[in-house]
Amino acid sequence: MLDSGIGSWPARRARMTPGARAFVQDEAVVTYAEVDRLVEAVARGLRARGVTTGDRVAFLGLNSIELAVTLFATARLGAVFLPLNTRLAPPELAWILTDAEPALLIHADDFDEVVSAEAVATLGLPSHRFTAAAGHGLDTLAVDAAGERAERIDVEVGLDDVFMIQYTSGTSGRPKGVMLTHGNIAWNAFNLLVDVDIRSDEIALVTAPLFHTAALNQVLLPTFLKGGTSLIAARFDPAEAIATIERERVTLLFGVTSMYQALAQEPTWATADLDSLRSALSGGAPIPRTLLDTWQSRGLHIIQGYGLTEASPGTTMLRAGDGLDKLGSAGTPCFFTDVRVVAPGGEDAAPGEAGEVHVSGPNVTPGYWHNGAATEAAFDGPWLRTGDVAVLDDDGFLYVVDRVKDMFISGGENVYPAEVEQAIYTHPDVAETAVIGVPDERWGEVGRAVVVRRPDSVLTQEDLLKHLDGRLARYKIPKSVVFVDEIPHNASGKLLKSRVRELYGTPEGATP
C-alpha cells in the first residue's frame, strides 16, 4: 500500500475489524468494511470528475457520514479536503472558495439556497448535490468498482502532503487557510490516544460541527483510528444528547462551554444515567469553575484542553488524573507537543509571569494556504506564535489569561473584530466602530459594537443588526450596540482597544 496518509485508514481498519461499527446516524449503522467500500467508490467518482492529487474538494453540509466518506475519499486520491463552515453567509463562503479554488464543491441539499446565492453561484464552481443517507447519499457520485479488473486506488501519499485546509479568520479581517498535513492529523491523533486513553470499544457522541478542528480531529478521527464507534448527529440537541448517552452507553463526549451548560440545564440532567461516560472533552474557551463543579457533582470530570487550528488542534491537556486543585488550568503539553511561554524580551517567562504561548511539534501546520507573509509572521524558527497570553504555574500547568490578538470566542466559535468591523462599516450611517467581546453566561463571550454615528444619523441598534444579517454568520453579529460620541485613540490616532474594553466591556455596557 503506497498510501500512508489518512486516505488509507478505512482500508487498514477494514482488514482489522471489518464488521465493527464505524459510524451510526439516525439508527443507520455503517461498518468499517462498508466505509472502505463507500470511500473507494466515491474516490473513483471524484477521479472521474477530474479530481487529482493536490486538488481541493470543498464540502458544505451538516454533520453526516457523507462528510466522513468525502474526507477519506479525497485523501485517498492525494487531494485536499476543504470543510466549509455551514454558519457562514454566502459572501463569506464565496471569499473562501475564491481563495482555495476547489475543483469540486460537494453540498447537502439543505444548502441549496446558499449555493444558489449570487455571491456563490457567480463563481461557476463544478458542484455535486446530495441528500444525507448514512453515507449512501453520495451513491450518485460514486463509481462502483465491482466487476472491474482495475486494482484499488493506491496513490502514493506521504505524511508531509497536505490533507486538509481549514479556514480560520485573522486579525486582518480575512480568513486564512490553515494547511494541515496527513502527518499533522496523525500525530494529533497519537497525542489523543496517549492523553485520553481512547479505546477500541469507544462510543463517541459527535454533535459539535465537524467543519471545526475539535470535533473532527479530537473525536471522530482518533476514534476511527482506534476502531471505535462514532455516533454522528447533524445538530446538537441537549435533550437528545442525554437520551443518546443513556441509550447507546456513550463513553466519549466533546463540547464547548455552551453545550455543557445546556446539558446541565436539561430537566433530565439530575436523574440521567451517565455512568458510561469515561471522557468529557472540552476546548475553545475556558469553562467557568461553577460549571466544572456542576459536572463534578455528577462524578464527571470535564477534560479541558488548549489548542488552535494551526496545531491540529491539541496543544495542552488537563487530564482526569491531574487533580481538582488544577481545575481551570489548560493542563500540560500533549505528549508529542512542546509549549513555551515567552516573555516580551524573547526569553522563557518565569512561573507566574505572563507571556505569549509558542508551540512546536509534528502536529503544527506548515503554514497558510497561498499566504507566505502570514506564515512567516506566525513562526519564530520552529515555534508557532499563537497570539495567546498565558502563565505557567510552578508545576508547569498552563493558564490562558488573555489574547495578543483581539479575537474572542463565542460558543466555541472564533470571532475576529476586524472582520465584523469591516461589515459594520458598509452601513452608510457609521462613522467609526470598534468591536469587543463581553462576558455572556450562555456563550462565554458575545460581540458588542461601539459605534460613532455620522452627523444627523438616527441609526438604531435594530437597524444596524438587521443590516449585518446575511453579511456575517449569525454568531459573528454583535448582540449589543453602544452608541458613543467618540472612540478613544492614542496620540498617533491609533484606536485603543484596551480602553474601549475598559469603558464598554462590562456585561451591562456602562462605563465602570
N, C-alpha and C positions, 0 to 999 in steps of 0.2 A: 504494500500500500504506500504510494508516493505521498499521499496527503497526510501531513502530521498536524494539521490545523483543526479548527472547530468543526469543519465540514465532515471530518472522519468520525466524529463522536457517535452519531447514530449507528454506523456500521460496526464500530468497535463494541458498543453496548449491545447491539442485536446479537452478536456472536457470543456474548457472555450471558445475557438474561433476556432472551427473545420474548418470552411470554410474560415478563413483568410489566406492570402498568407504568407507562411513562407519563401520560397526561390524561386528565379527566376533566371534561367540561360539559355541563348540563347533562350529567349522568352518562355521557358517552365516554367509553374507555378506549384509549389508543395504546397498544403495547409498543415496546421498543422495536420489535420486528416490523410492526406496521409503520412506525415513524420512519424507519430506514427505507421502506418501500415508497412511502409518500415523498420523502426527500429526494430519492433517486429519480422518481418520475417528474417531480417539479424541476429539479436541476436540468433534466433533459428538455423540459418545456422551456425553461429560461434560455438554454443554449439554442433551441430552435427559434427563439425570438431575437437572437443575435447577441445575447449577453455572454461576455467572455471575461477572462482574467483582468482584474483591475476596474471593471465597470461597476458603477454604483447601481444598486437596486433599492428604490425607496419603498417604504411600507407605511400606509396610513390606515389605521384601524385600531379598535379597542383590543384589549387582551383576548387572545384566541390561540387555538392550536395552529391555525394558519400562519400566525406570526412566527411561531417557533419553526414550522416547516420551511417557511420562506428564508428565515435566518440560516438554517443549516444548508438548504439547497444553494443559496447564494454563496456561502462559504465553500461548499463542495466544488464550485466552479472556479474558486480563487477570485471571485468578485467581492464587492464590498457592500455590506448591509447598511442601509440608511433608515433607521426608525424615525418616524416623524411624530412630533408632539400633537396629539389629537385636539388639544385645547387651543392651539394657535389659530389666529384669524387668517383668512386667505392671503392678505398681503404679506404676512409674516412667513407663511409657508412658501409663498412664491419666491421670496428672497433666498430662502434656504435651497430650494430646488434650482434656482438660477446659479447659486454658488457651487452646489455639488454636481450639477449636470448629470443626473441619473440616466441610465439607458432605458429604464422602465420604472413606472410608478404602479405599484400594486395597492389597490384601495378597497376597503369594505364598502358595501352598498350603503351603510349608514352615513357615508361621507360623500355621497353623490353631489349634494348641494355645494360642498366645499370645492370639490374638484371641478365643478362646472362654473364656479365663480370666475368672473372676468380675470382677476389677478392671476389665477392658476391656469385657466383654460387657454389664455393667450400665449402661454409658454409652449403649447403644442407638444407636450410630452407624450410618448407612447405609454399607454396605460392598460391595466387589466383589472376588471371589477370582479369581486367575489362576494358570496354570501357565506358567512361562517357556518360550518357544518362539521365540527370535530376534525378539522384537517382536510376533509374532502371537499371543502368549498373551492379548493384550487384544482379540482379534477379537470376543469375546462382548460386550464393552462398546462396541465401535466401531459407528458408523453410516456405512455406505459411501455416499459422495456420487455414485457412478457412476449416470449416467442422470438425476440430478436437475437441475432447471433452476436451483436455487439457486446463487448465487455462493459462492466460497470464503469461509470465515470470515475477517473482517478487522476485528477490534475495535481501536479506537484505544488503543494502549498507548504511554505515554511512558517516557523513561529514568528519571524520578523516581518512577514507580509501583513498588510493592513486588512483587518477583518471587518471593522465597523467604523462609521463616523457618527458620533453623537454630538449634536449641536447644543452648545451652551452659550448663553448670552455673555457679552463682555461689557466692560465699563464704557467702551466707545459707543455703545448703543446698538451694535450689530452682532448677531450671533456668530460664534466661531465654531468651526467643525473640529472636534477633538478626534484625532485618529487613534484608534486602539487596535493593536496588532493581535494576532492569534495568541502570541506568547503573553501579551499583557493580560488577556482574559484567562488563559490557563493558569498563570501564576497567581492571579487574584483568587481563582477557584481553589488553588492549593492552600492559600492563606486561610480561606474559609474552612477547609477540611481540617486544618490544624486548630484554628481558633474556636470553632463551634462544634467540632466532632460530628459533622454531618455523616449520617449512616445510610446504608443501603436500604433500610426499611423506613427511611424518612418519608413523611407525608406532609408536603409543604402546601400551605394555602397562599396562592398568588392573587392578591386583589389590588395591589398597588400597580400603577401603569408600567407596562413592560417597555415603553419607549424611554423610560428613565433607567439610569445605570443601576440603581439599587435593586429593584425587583428582578431585573434581568440577570445582572452579573453577581448579585449576592444571594439570590434564592434559586431561580429557575435553572441556570446553567450549572452551578455546583451540585444541585440535587440530581440533575440529569447525569452529570459525570459520575456520581456515586451510585446511580441506579435506583434512586428513589422515585416517588410519585409526586407530580405537581398538579394540584387541583386549581384550575385556571378559572377565574371569574372575570367577566367583562368589566364589571364595575364593583366598587366597594360598597357593600350594604352591611351595616353593623349587625342588624338582627340576623341576616342570612349568614354572616360570617360566624357568629356564635353558634348558630344551628349546625353549620358545616363542621366546626371544630368538634362538637359533640357527636354528630352522626358519623363522620369519617375518621374520628380519632386523630385529628391533626397533631403533628409533632413540631412543626416549624412554621413560624409566623413572622411576617415583616410588616412594619407600619411606621408612619411618621406620627408626630405628636397628635395631630387632629384625629387620626384614625384610632389610636389607642384611647384617646379621650372619648370618642364616640362609642367605642366598645364598652368602656367603663360606665357610660351613662345609659346603656340599654337596660330596660326593665328586667331582662333575664340574666343580667350580669351576676347578681349576687348568688343565684342558685344554679347557674350553668355548671355542667361538669367539664372542667378544663384540665383535668388531671393528665390528659395525654400530652399536653404541651411540654416539650423539652427545652425549646429555644424560642424566644420572642426577640427579634432583632429590630433595631431602630437606627435611623440615620436621618440626615437632612438638617437637623437642628437639635440643640439640647432639649431634653424633656424636663419640664418643671418637677421639682422634688415632690410636690404634692401628688402628682400623677404617678410617679415612680412608687410612692408609698401606697397608693391605691392598689396598684398591681401587686405590690409586695404583700399586701394584706390577704391576697388570694394565693399566696405562695408562689407567685410568678415574678421572676427577676427579668426585667427588660434589659437586654444586652445592647448598650449604647456603643456607637462607634463614630469615628470621624473619618470622612473621606471626601473625595471630589471626583467628578467625571474623569479628569485627567489622570487619576490614579486607579481607574477601573472598577470600583472607586475605593476599595478598602485601604485604609492607612493606619488607623489605630482601632483598638477594640477593648471595651471594658467587659471582661469575661465574667461569667457567672461566679467563678471562684475568687474574684478579686476583693470581695468583701463589701459590706454595706457602707463602711466608712468612706468608700471611694465613689458612692453614688453621686452623679452629677459630673463626674470626670468622663473624658472621652477615652480613657484607658491608656494602654501602652502600645507600641508599634506592633503591627502584624508580623508574623514570623519572617517572611522574606522581604520586609519593607523596613527602611530606615527613616527616621524622623529627627530633624534638628529644630530647635527654636533659636532663631538668630537675632541677636541684639542689633540696634541701629548701626553700631560700628562695624558689623560684619562678623563678630566673634559669637561663639555659643553663649546664649543667655544663661545666667546663673539661676538656680532654683528660685521660683517666685518672681523672677524678672520677666517682664513681657517682651515678646519678640515675634518675628514673623515665622510661621511654620514652613519649613523646607522638607521636601520628601524625595526619596530616591529608592529605586528598586525596579525589578523586572516587570512590575505591573504599571509603571508610569509611562504615559504616552510619549511617542517620539516627537509629537508636535501637532500643530494645527494645519488643517487642510488648506492648501494654497495661501498660506499666511506666514511667510518666513519671518516677518517683523515681529508678529505676536509670539512666535515660537522662540525667537532669540530673547525677547524681553522676559519670557516666562522662566528661563533657566539661568542658573548660576553654576556653570560647569555641569556636573551630573545631577544637580539638585533642582527640583521643581519648586519655584517660588509660588506658594499657594495664595498669598494675599490675605491670609487669615492671621490674626494675632492670638497668641496663647501663652500660657505659662506652664512650666513643669514643676511638680512638687518634688520634695526630697526623694521620693520613691520612683520618680520617672513617669508619673501619671500626667497626662496632658489635660489642661483645662482651656478650652477655647473661650476667649473673653471679648473679642471684638473682630472687626474686619478692616483690613487696609483699604479694601475696596468699599464702595457704598452699597454693595449688594445686600439685600436682606432676603430671608426665607419665609415664605407664606404657605403653610400647609404642605411643606416639603418641596415646594417649587421655588427655584431661584428667581428673584425679581431684581432687575438692574435698573436703577432710577434713570440713567441716561436714556435708555430705550423708551421708558414711559414719558420722560420729559419731551423727547422728540415728538411723540404723538400728541401731547398736550399743546405743543407749540403750533400744531396745524389748525387750532381754533383761532380765528381772527381777533378775538377779544382778549387774548392772553398776551400780556407784555413780558412777563417773566415768571418762571416757575422753578421750584425745587421739590423733588420728591424724596421722602424719607420713609422708613419703616417705623411703625409704632406698635407697642405691645397689644396683643389680642388674645383673649382666653381660649378661643377655639382654634385659631390658625397659627398661633405663636407670634406672628407679626403680620400686619397688613399695611398697605400703602396709604400715605397721606400726601396730598398735593398742596403745597403752599404756593399761592398764586397772586401775582400782581395783575390786576385788570387794566386794560387800556382806558384812557380818559373817557368818561361818559358811558362806559360799559355798564350794563346791568346783568352781566353773566352770573348765573347761579350754579350751585353745586350740581343740581339736577341737569342743567343744560350741558355742563362740561362732561359729566359722567356718561350722558347719553351720546355725546359726540365721540367718546372713546370706544363705545360699544361697537364691535365689528372691526375696529382698527387694532385692538390689542386683545390678547387672550383674557378671559374674564378674571383670572387670578392676578393679572398684572394691573388691572384697573383699580385705582385708589378707592378705598372705602370711605374716605372723607376728604373734604377740601376746606382749607383755611384761606380766606382772602385777606391780604395784608397790603399796606401802603408801600412797603419796600422790603426787600430781602437783604440780609446782611452780606457785605462784601469786605474784603481787606483793602489796604491802601492801593494795591495794584489792580483792583477791580475784580479779583477772583472771588467767586461765591464761596461763602464759609458754611459748608455743610454741617460742620460740628456745631456752629452757633445756631443754625436752623433747627438741629435736633434738640439743642438745649431749650430753645424758645417754644417749639411746637411739637416736641416728641413725646409729651405725656399722653396717656390714653384719651384724656378729655380734650387735648389740643390747646389748652390755655397756657399762657406764659407762666412758668413756675415762680 
